[in-house]
Amino acid sequence: MTMPRTFIRGVGNTRFGRLPGSTPLTLMAEASDAALGDAGLGRHEIDGVLCGYATTLPHLMLADRFCEFASLQPAYAHGMAGGGATGGLMAMLAHDLVRAGRCRNVLVVAGENRLSGQSRDQSVQTLAQVGEPDIEVPNGASVPAYYALLASRYLHETGMGADALSDFAVLMRTHAAAHPDAHLREPLTLEAARAARAIASPLRLSDCCPISDGAVAMVVSAEPGAGTPVRIAGAGQAHRHQHLCAIDDVMETGAAQAGGRALAEAGRGVADIDYLAIYDSFTITLVMLLEELGIAPRGGAVARLRAGDFGRDGPVPLNTHGGLLAFGHSGVAGGLMHLAEAARQLAGRAGVRQIAPRQRALFHADGGVLSSHVSLVLEAAA
């Protein structure tokens, strides 16, 4: 039996950065209004709502709270939490809900005032809780330290120098310069990236994404809407560990399994992909995911970048909005923005950032410390 198709019918986002006076609810409402307008749908046509968690509004029923705030009355509503993978996990669930006939138009939304709504100490405390409570947290580590440990092991395994990571920071900043909503739009030279102060060796400030305010929303629908349709052709997940101390091999974290499942469902291979939307909380995240997904050989992601493969005019443009490293990281919304940008590029609606026509995108995100993995294959349908 042929399964019904699902489409990303509309997307919307707020500006990312410091947005004084914003709240998770106001940000999500703004992004949702933009997504509904883009989809050509009214509130009464939304019969499903999936809402990401917000550290600045840890409401036990955030999906219902948001629906109340935004005057939505769906037949299905659900709050979700899977770290940085949450946006992709919500899109995958929306895809399944529509295919199953449970819903026809699912609003996927996330946002929070992570920069202006909490202090630096609160942010550090929140991120510190990602660690294993009996072994890792008592030693005082936080998320940057965990990724620094991953980076140290990766650099040891591949023989690559830490300076090479800076190339990805520069690429993302170059892409963000073309997006008016990006948090970091000012140029970043390779020399400045490599001279940035240490955060958790071998990671420098330029290797880390900025904390931002912002929100993103999209509508996953049974109908394509106007313009070039963009459908979700495949989806997959993998969950092999939660904590860093439980990883057997940092080169096999689960990304390959999630990506393989999504590609298999779409009936495609990595060679069929011509746009990349890959999670980049740190430069090392991006490098490791590109290689584990099979987009580059082990130790070869930087070489592909330097060859121009990931640039706007390359064979597989990467995160043309600037990714988390430059567009910004507002919790769940940061990862969801990768998916929104991929949908816009495939639909030919990316404005001044529009690249040459692309047929197929691979989205991948992880949550925790390369813990929860989700991959989606998007296709521009004729």
N, C-alpha and C positions, 0 to 999 in steps of 0.2 A: 504494500500500500504506500502510495506517495504521500509524504507528510505535507501539510500546508506550509506555504512560505511565510516568513516573517520579515518585516522591513523596518529599518530605522527611518521613520517618516519625518521626524523633525528634531532639531537640536537647538539648544540655547545655552548661553553662559553669561555670567556677570564679568566685570573686570576683576582681575586678580591683583593683590597687593595689600596695602593697608587701607581699609575702608571704614573710617571712624563712624560710629553710630549704627553699624550694621549688626544684624543678629543672624543665626542660622535660618530662622524662619523668613526674614525679609530677603535674604540672599536666595534661598531656594524658591521663594515666590517669584522673584525677578527672573531667575533662570527658567522657571516653569512657564511663565507668561511668554517668554521668547520662544521656547520650544513648541508651545501650543500654537503660537502665531506661525511659526515656520511649518508646522504640520497642517495648518488650516483646520484645526479642530477646536471645538468649544469645550468648556469644562464638563458639560453634561455628557460628552462623548467619551470621557476617560472612565473606564470601568475597572482599572487596576492601578495601584500606586505602590511602588517599591522605593523605600527611603533609606539612605545610608545613615549610619550613626554620626553623631557630632560630639566631640569631646567637650565643647563649650556649652552644650545643652544635652546632658546625658539623661534625657527623658526616657522612661521605661516603655513608652508607647509613642515614639517620635513620629511614626508614619501617621497615626491617628491625629496626633497634635498638629502635624503639618496640614493634613487634609482639612481639619477644622479651620486653621488659619487661612488656607488658600481657597476655601469654599468648594471643596471637592467631596463627593459622596460616592466613592467607588464601591463595587461589589466585592473587591478583593484589595486588601492593603496589608503590607508587611514591612517591618523594619529589619535591616540586615547589617551584619558586622563580619568582615573577613579581612580587616586591615586594609592595606593598599589595593588588594584584589577586589574589594567590595563592589566598586563600580562595574567591573566585568562580571562578577557573580550575579549582580542584579540584572544586568542585560541578558545573561544566559537564562536566568529564571523567567524573565519577561518573554524571551524567545520560546521557552517551553510552555508557558501559560497560554500564549497565543496559539501555538501549534496544537495544544490539547483542546482548544475551544473554550477554555475557561474565561478568557478575556479577548477583546478585540483591539483595545488601545490601552497600553500600559505606560504610565508615566514613571520614568526612572529618574530620581532626583537626589542630589547630595550637595551639601554646602555647610560652611561654618565660618565664623569670624575667628579663625585660629590665631591670627596675628594680633588683632586689636582686642580680642575678647578674653585673653588670659596673659598672665605674666610669663616672663622667661622661665622662672623657677617652676611654675605650673606646667609649662610645656615639657621641661626636662623630666619632671616627676611622672607625667603621663607616659612619655616615651620609655622611661626606665622600667615601667611595669611590663614591658614586652618580654623581659628576661625570665628565665626559670626561677621561681621564687625562693628555692632553698639553696641553689648553687650560684646562679648568676647575679641576681639582684643584690644579695648581701655584699658583693664585691664592688658595687657602685657603678656598674657599666650602664650605658644607655644605648639607644639604637645606633648612633654613629660608631660607638666602640665595637658593637657586634659586627657591623659591616666592615670596619677596619680589620677585624680579625679575619673575616672572609677574604678581604683584599690581600692581606699578608700571605695567607695560604695560597691564594690564586697566583700571586706574583711569584711565589716560591715554586709552584708547580710548573708554571709556564716560562719562567726566566725573564719575564717582562719587567721593565723598570717602572716605578711609580709615576714618573713624569709622563708616560704615555697616556695615562688616564685623562690628562688635561685636554687632550685633543677633543674629547667628547663634550667637555664643558664649553669649549669654544664653539663647537658646532651648534649646540643647543642655543647658546646666546645669539649666534648669527641668525638662526631661524626665528627666535623670539622677536628680533628687531623689526620684523615685518608684521607683527601682530599687535594691534593697538591695545589689546586687553592684557598683555603680558606683564608680569611683575618686574622682571629684569630685562630691559630693552637696550641698555647702554652696551657698547661694544666691550668685548673681553679679548685681549690678546693672549697668545700662548705664553708669552713671557710673564704677563700678569697672573695668569692662572697658576703657573708653576711657582710663582713667588708668594702666593696667598698663604696666610698663616695656617699652621697645623691645627686641626680639630681633634683628630684621633689618628695618629700615624698608622699607615701612610696617607690617610685622607686629609686633604687641605680644605679650606673653606670653599674653594671653587669646585670641589668634588661633591659638595653637599647641596641639596635643593633648599631654596628659601621657604620659610613658613609664611603662608599667605592667608588672606581672607578671600572668599570667592565661592561660587556655586556653579553647577552644571546640571542640565536636565536634558532628557531625550524621550521621545515617544517611540516605543516599539509597537508595531501595528500589523494587523492582518492585511491592510491595504497600503500600497506604496505612496499614495498622495501624488502631488504634482512634481514635475521635473524628472530627472534621472533616478530611477529606483535604486536603493541600496539595501540589499537583503543580507540577513545573517545566514550564511551558508553552512557553518559548522561551529561547534562549541565543545570545549573539553576542560576538565579540571584535574588536579592532582594534589594530594595532601599527604606528604610523607613524614612530616615532623612539625612541631611547633617551635621548639627552642634550638638555638645554635648548638648546644651541647649534645643534641640528639642526632645531628647530621653525621652520617657515616662517611660521605664523600662529598665535598663541597662542589665537585664537578657534576654531581647528579642530584639535584635538589627537588626534582619533580616537574621542572619546566618542560623538559622533553616529552614527558608523558602527556601533559596537558595539551601542548602544541600538537603532538601526534594524533591525539583523539579528535581535536578540532579539524585538523587537515583531513583525517580519514572520513569524518562525517561529511565534509565538503567534497570529498572525492578528489582532493588536490595534494600536491607536494610543495615543499619549500620553494622549488624552482618556479612554481606558478605565481608566487607572490611578487607584486611590484610596488607595494607600499608597506611601510613598517610603523606600527604604533606600539612601542615597547617601553615598559615602565622604567623610570630612571630616577629613583629616589637619591641615588648616589651614582657617580660615574662607574663604580665597580659593579653596581647592579646591572647597568646597561650592558657593559662588556660581558659579564657572565651569562646574562640571559640571551644575548645575541648568539653566543657560542653554543650554549646548551640547546637552544632551539634549532641549531643546525644552519643558521644564517651565515656563520663564519666558522672556520675550523678553530680548534683549540689554540688560543694565543693569537688568533688571526683577525679579531674584530678591528683592532686599531689599523692594521694594514688595509682592510677594506675601506675604512674611513679615509685614510690618507690617499687612497686611490680615487676618491671622489664618489664612491658607490652610494653613500648615505646622504649626499647633498641634494638640493632641490632638483638638479638636473641629472642626478645619478640614476642607475637602474632600479634602486630600491630606496627612495627618499625616506628619511627617518624623522619622525616627530617634527613635522614642519611648523608646528606652533611654538616649539621651544621646549616641550617636555616639562617635567617637574623641575628640572635643573634651572630653567629660565622662565617659563610661563608661570610657574609657581606651584606650591603644594598646599592645598587647603583641605587636607584630610582626604576623604573619599572622593571629593570632587576633582582632586588633582589627577587621579588615575582615570576617572570618567572622561576628563577632557581629552585624553589620548584617543578615546573611541569617538568622541564628537568630531575631532579634527579629521580622523580617518574617514568618517561618513561624509563630511563636507568635501574632502578632496575627491572621493570617488563620485560624488554627485555633481562635481564641477561647480561648487558653491563656496569656495574658499576665498573669494575676492582677490585682493592683491597677492595673497599667498598661493594662489592656484598654480599648480604644476601641470605638466603635460598629462593628458588623460591617463588614468590608471584603472585597471580592471579589478584588482583583487588585493585586499589588505589583510595583514596578520596583526591582530591586537594581542598583547600579552601583558598581564600584570601579576605582581606577587604581593602578598601581605605578610607582615611579621618580618622574619629574617629569612627571606626566600622560602617562606613556609607554605601559605596557601597560594596555589597557582590557578590561573584561568586564562584560556586562550579562546579567541573568536576569529573566525574567517568571515570577512565582509566581501560581497561581490557587487559590482555595478551591473544591474540587470538590464537587459535590452528591453 
